[in-house]
Amino acid sequence: MASNSNSNQINIPESKNAMYNFKHEVAGELGINLKKGYNGDLTSRDAGSIGGMMVKKMIEAQERQMSGQAR
């Protein structure tokens, strides 16, 4: 399997807007101000916090779905 140099590639293009909104929602919950467009000036800590919380929320949602508990 060939390696793609862009690890941020969206696998389902229709999800792009939802993921963008999710990222901004999580950042807001963490008190991190994201701008529309480029946010390369974020600290590594802030970027990691956003990504980590997104993963945590996605895992929790999947666990609820797997256990049959809609929320």
Secondary structure, DSSP 8 states (H G I E B T S, - for coil): ----S-TT--SSGGGHHHHHHHHHHHHHHTT----SS--TTS-HHHHHHHHHHHHHHHHHHHHHHHHT---
